[in-house]
Amino acid sequence: MKLVYIFSSFAAKGGTERIFCDKMNWLAEVAGYEIVFVTYEQGNHPFAYPLSNKIRHVDLNTRFFTTGTMSLLKRIRFKFTMPRLFKHRLRKLLDEIQPDVVVSTTYALFLFREILSQPYRHVVESHVYYQLLLQNTFTHISWLDRKIARHLLEMLKRCEKVVVLTHKDAACWKGYDNIEVIHNVVTNYPEKITDVADRPKRIIAVGRLHAQKGFDLLIQSWQLIAARHPDWQLVVYGHGGDLQKLQQQLEEAGLTSSMTFAGATDNIYKEYQNSAFYVMSSRYEGWGLVLVEAMSCGLPCVSFDCPYGPSDIIRDGEDGLLVENGNIQQLAEKMELLINNKELRERLGVQARLNAARFTSDNIMPQWTKLFETIVQNDNH
């Protein structure tokens, strides 16, 4: 089986990049597929995560992001010439490779005409939910952007499959008969973890410091209960542009002694296992990989039931707790419930680790190989 994966660049350390890397490595190393990884804006940047040496990488060197620094006239010209150059270079490469399946993502929505016009079988992965895709910016005129996005998304009906991450998102793709749900993979499932009963009085959260992750809501929620639990700490790991704003909110709330923005870490699994439970305050998610990671370390998770992901991962009351989306008071109540009940934390944590195993490579990746092989077999018939 010969697959081509298309992604803009592999320079940023993000969740999607990590998932892409893990999947391609598994398919190359375990399934024995021939994988060609095609980027178009990588340049000379190093890879964010290590790729198997069995994977061939090609960069098309069509750096769309450079248009942001150009004059208006030059930018308009590049809006027309750059996609054509991308299409030409991609076609030449694909004709050389002759892949069985070409895999791209909805992050390349603005290039769908160029990608999907290639005469090969296409699978498109959507790592964000459908309604968010309609909010893509093309002209900065909201109604027109939405119309353009709908038109581009209609092209996906030509694909062999559109793979989404959650069942709730799948229900939003009305009129599409090619939707498949395959959850994301957690490849680092620790064989052994520290004893759940011995963990310190520490709550952990992880994510980019961005409005999507709702850390402003988390601060408000923590403010409601922090004074009653002076021996507990809430630590947030991640970096992003909202650090200064969040730090100011933290200071104004008088929480600097009990809540910390600790920056990024290279060993997040160590931090999971040094915590009593996990909290997610996101306004929306494509999936929620950090929930699965935390659960694999025996952490119960408290999460907003945001669109979409947490409800596909957490079984409410069995291995974690779901909270009405955006309900700050309820989030505080659920956090306090776990703070006050060590036995509940331990019971949920044990079950969380067991349930997280359903997202390991052994359970998820065969769904991908079955998908690819069915596509090729159907086409041959």
HUFEN-V290158 format. One record per pair of residues at least 6 apart in sequence whose ideal C-beta (glycine too) atoms are under 8 Angstrom apart, sorted by sequence separation. I is the first residue (numbers start at 1). J is the second residue. D is the distance in whole Angstrom. If there is no record, write none. Layout:
i={I	I}
j={J	J}
d={D	D}
//
This chain:
i={27	28	51	116	138	139	156	164	173	207	209	226	250	265	272	282	295	304	305	314	316	324	338	357	10	28	67	68	108	115	126	138	294	303	314	323	337	338	27	67	70	94	137	207	226	280	314	323	136	139	164	170	250	301	7	10	135	138	205	280	291	338	10	24	67	104	135	138	162	170	250	280	303	311	323	67	134	136	222	278	291	301	310	7	24	102	136	205	278	301	321	37	135	162	167	247	5	42	67	134	164	166	246	288	43	102	133	134	162	164	165	218	278	321	35	42	161	162	163	164	165	166	278	303	305	321	37	39	41	43	64	102	104	106	157	160	161	162	163	165	218	243	291	295	301	302	303	304	305	307	5	35	36	37	38	39	40	101	102	103	104	105	106	134	157	159	161	163	165	291	300	301	302	303	304	305	306	35	36	37	38	39	40	43	62	101	102	103	104	105	106	107	133	156	157	300	301	303	304	305	306	35	36	37	38	39	40	41	99	100	101	102	103	104	105	106	157	215	272	278	280	282	283	285	287	288	292	300	302	304	36	38	40	41	64	101	103	105	106	156	272	277	278	279	280	281	282	284	285	286	287	288	291	304	29	40	41	62	130	236	238	276	277	278	279	280	281	283	284	285	286	291	304	3	28	40	41	62	90	94	109	234	235	236	239	269	273	275	277	278	279	280	282	284	285	295	29	86	90	213	233	234	235	236	237	238	239	268	272	273	277	285	287	288	295	21	25	28	60	94	110	216	232	233	234	236	237	238	287	10	21	24	25	28	62	87	91	106	109	209	215	219	233	235	237	272	304	321	21	24	61	83	86	90	110	201	230	237	269	320	10	21	60	203	205	207	209	216	226	291	302	319	1	3	5	7	9	18	21	25	60	83	84	87	201	202	203	204	205	206	208	209	210	216	219	223	280	318	2	3	5	7	8	9	11	17	18	24	83	201	202	203	204	205	206	207	208	209	210	211	215	219	223	237	1	2	3	4	5	6	7	8	9	10	17	124	201	202	203	204	205	206	208	209	210	223	226	302	319	320	1	3	4	5	6	8	9	60	200	202	204	209	216	220	222	226	302	318	319	2	4	6	9	11	14	130	209	219	237	10	11	13	58	124	129	319	9	11	12	13	122	123	126	219	222	235	302	315	319	10	11	122	123	124	126	129	209	222	318	10	122	123	124	125	126	127	300	10	113	116	121	123	124	126	129	130	109	112	116	123	129	219	235	315	10	131	110	113	116	130	283	109	112	116	126	129	130	283	109	112	300	234	300	40	215	313	106	300	300	40	281	299	298	301	38	209	279	298	300	299	298	38	298	8	279	297	295	296	277	294	295	101	221	295	296	36	218	277	295	296	206	276	36	218	217	292	215	217	204	214	292	204	213	214	277	213	214	276	212	213	204	212	277	202	203	206	211	212	277	202	203	204	205	207	212	199	200	202	203	204	205	199	200	201	203	204	205	207	199	200	203	205	199	190	194	193	194	188	190	207	6	206	217	206	16	4	204	214	16	4	2	4	204	2	3	6	2	3	4	6	7	2	3	4	5	6	7	1	3	4	5	6	8	1	3	7	8	7	6	196	184	186	183	193	224	184	188	193	224	186	190	186	189	190	221	225	229	232	19	184	188	220	221	224	228	6	217	186	221	222	225	229	16	217	221	225	214	218	222	217	221	225	4	165	166	165	183	203	169	201	168	169	168	166	165	166	168	165	168	166	167	197	166	165	196	197	196	132	196	196	129	129	128	26	127	126	127	193	26	23	22	19	22	19	189	189	186	189	186	187	185	186	187	184	185	131	183	185	129	129	185	184	185	183	182	182	182	182	180	163	161	161	160	123	123	13	123	121	121	121	16	19	15	18	101	15	100	15	101	15	100	101	100	30	31	26	30	27	31	22	26	33	27	23	27	23	1	3	1	1	1}
j={33	34	57	122	144	145	162	170	179	213	215	232	256	271	278	288	301	310	311	320	322	330	344	363	17	35	74	75	115	122	133	145	301	310	321	330	344	345	35	75	78	102	145	215	234	288	322	331	145	148	173	179	259	310	17	20	145	148	215	290	301	348	21	35	78	115	146	149	173	181	261	291	314	322	334	79	146	148	234	290	303	313	322	20	37	115	149	218	291	314	334	51	149	176	181	261	20	57	82	149	179	181	261	303	59	118	149	150	178	180	181	234	294	337	52	59	178	179	180	181	182	183	295	320	322	338	55	57	59	61	82	120	122	124	175	178	179	180	181	183	236	261	309	313	319	320	321	322	323	325	24	54	55	56	57	58	59	120	121	122	123	124	125	153	176	178	180	182	184	310	319	320	321	322	323	324	325	55	56	57	58	59	60	63	82	121	122	123	124	125	126	127	153	176	177	320	321	323	324	325	326	56	57	58	59	60	61	62	120	121	122	123	124	125	126	127	178	236	293	299	301	303	304	306	308	309	313	321	323	325	58	60	62	63	86	123	125	127	128	178	294	299	300	301	302	303	304	306	307	308	309	310	313	326	52	63	64	85	153	259	261	299	300	301	302	303	304	306	307	308	309	314	327	27	52	64	65	86	114	118	133	258	259	260	263	293	297	299	301	302	303	304	306	308	309	319	54	111	115	238	258	259	260	261	262	263	264	293	297	298	302	310	312	313	320	47	51	54	86	120	136	242	258	259	260	262	263	264	313	37	48	51	52	55	89	114	118	133	136	236	242	246	260	262	264	299	331	348	49	52	89	111	114	118	138	229	258	265	297	348	39	50	89	232	234	236	238	245	255	320	331	348	31	33	35	37	39	48	51	55	90	113	114	117	231	232	233	234	235	236	238	239	240	246	249	253	310	348	33	34	36	38	39	40	42	48	49	55	114	232	233	234	235	236	237	238	239	240	241	242	246	250	254	268	33	34	35	36	37	38	39	40	41	42	49	156	233	234	235	236	237	238	240	241	242	255	258	334	351	352	34	36	37	38	39	41	42	93	233	235	237	242	249	253	255	259	335	351	352	36	38	40	43	45	48	164	243	253	271	45	46	48	93	159	164	354	45	47	48	49	158	159	162	255	258	271	338	351	355	47	48	159	160	161	163	166	246	259	355	48	160	161	162	163	164	165	338	49	152	155	160	162	163	165	168	169	149	152	156	163	169	259	275	355	51	172	152	155	158	172	325	152	155	159	169	172	173	326	153	156	344	279	345	86	261	359	153	348	349	90	331	349	349	352	90	261	331	350	352	352	352	93	353	64	335	353	352	353	335	352	353	160	281	355	356	97	279	338	356	357	268	338	99	281	281	356	281	283	271	281	359	272	281	282	345	282	283	345	282	283	275	283	348	274	275	278	283	284	349	275	276	277	278	280	285	273	274	276	277	278	279	274	275	276	278	279	280	282	275	276	279	281	276	269	273	273	274	269	273	290	90	290	304	294	105	94	294	304	107	97	97	99	299	98	99	102	99	100	101	103	104	100	101	102	103	104	105	100	102	103	104	105	107	101	103	107	108	108	108	298	287	289	287	297	328	289	293	298	329	292	296	293	296	297	328	332	336	339	127	292	296	328	329	332	336	115	326	296	331	332	335	339	127	328	332	336	326	331	335	331	335	339	120	286	287	287	312	335	307	339	307	308	308	308	308	309	311	309	312	311	312	342	312	312	345	346	346	284	349	350	284	286	286	185	286	286	287	353	187	185	185	184	187	185	356	357	356	360	359	360	359	360	361	359	360	307	359	361	307	308	364	364	365	364	364	367	368	371	371	371	371	375	375	371	372	264	375	375	376	379	286	289	286	289	372	287	372	289	375	290	375	376	376	361	365	361	365	365	369	361	365	372	368	365	369	368	369	372	372	373	376}
d={4	8	7	6	7	6	5	5	5	4	6	8	6	6	7	7	6	7	5	4	4	6	6	7	6	5	8	8	6	7	7	5	6	4	7	5	7	5	6	5	7	7	6	7	8	7	6	5	6	7	7	5	6	8	8	8	7	5	7	7	5	8	8	5	5	5	8	7	7	5	7	6	6	6	5	7	5	8	5	7	6	8	6	6	6	7	5	6	7	6	5	7	8	6	6	6	7	8	7	5	6	7	6	7	7	6	6	7	6	7	7	8	4	7	8	4	5	5	5	6	7	8	8	7	4	7	5	7	8	7	6	5	7	6	8	7	8	7	8	6	8	6	7	7	8	7	8	8	6	8	6	7	7	7	8	8	7	7	7	8	8	7	7	8	6	6	5	5	6	6	7	4	5	6	5	6	5	5	5	5	5	5	4	7	6	5	5	5	6	5	4	7	6	7	8	5	7	7	8	5	8	7	8	7	8	7	7	7	6	7	7	7	8	7	7	7	7	6	7	5	6	8	8	6	8	4	6	7	7	5	6	7	5	5	8	6	7	6	7	8	5	5	7	7	7	8	6	5	8	8	4	5	5	6	5	8	6	6	8	7	8	8	5	4	5	4	6	6	5	7	7	7	8	7	5	8	6	4	7	6	7	6	8	7	6	7	5	6	7	7	7	7	5	8	4	7	7	6	7	7	6	4	5	5	5	8	5	7	4	8	7	7	8	6	7	8	7	4	6	6	7	8	7	7	7	7	7	6	8	7	8	7	5	5	7	4	6	6	6	8	7	7	7	5	7	6	7	8	4	7	8	7	6	6	7	8	7	5	6	6	6	7	5	7	7	8	6	8	6	8	7	6	7	6	7	7	5	8	6	7	6	7	8	7	5	7	7	8	7	7	5	6	5	7	5	5	7	7	7	7	7	8	6	8	7	5	6	6	5	5	5	5	6	5	5	5	7	3	7	7	6	6	8	6	5	4	5	5	5	5	6	6	4	6	6	6	7	8	7	8	7	6	4	7	6	6	5	5	4	6	7	7	8	7	8	5	5	7	8	6	7	4	6	8	6	7	6	6	4	8	6	8	8	4	7	8	5	6	6	8	7	5	6	5	8	8	7	7	6	7	7	6	6	7	7	7	7	8	5	5	6	5	6	8	7	7	6	6	7	6	6	5	5	5	5	7	6	8	8	5	5	8	7	7	8	6	7	5	8	6	4	7	7	6	8	6	7	7	6	4	8	5	5	7	7	7	6	7	7	8	8	8	6	6	8	8	8	3	5	8	7	6	4	7	7	7	7	7	5	6	6	7	4	8	6	7	4	6	8	8	6	7	7	7	4	6	7	5	4	8	6	7	7	4	5	5	6	8	6	4	5	6	7	5	6	5	5	6	6	8	4	6	8	7	6	8	7	6	7	5	7	8	7	8	8	7	7	6	6	5	5	7	7	6	7	8	7	7	6	7	6	7	5	6	5	6	8	6	8	7	8	5	8	8	7	7	7	7	7	6	7	4	8	7	6	7	5	7	8	7	8	5	5	5	5	4	7	5	8	7	8	8	7	8	6	8	7	8	7	5	5	7	7	5	7	6	7	5	7	4	6	6	5	6	5	5	8	6	8	7	7	5	8	4	8	6	7	6	4	7	6	5	5	6	4	5	8	8	8	7	7	8	8	6	7	4	7	7	8	8	7	5	4	4	7	6	7	7	7	8	6	8	5	8	7	6	5	7	5	7	7	7	4	8	4	8	7	7	7	6	6	5	4	7	7	7	7	5	5	8	6	6	6	7	7	7	6	5	5	5	5	7	7	6	7	5	6	7	6	7	6	7	5	7	8	8	7	6	7	6	8	7	8	8	6	8	7	5	6	8	8	7	5	8	7	5	7	7	5	7	5	8	7	7	7	7	8	7	6	7	7}
//
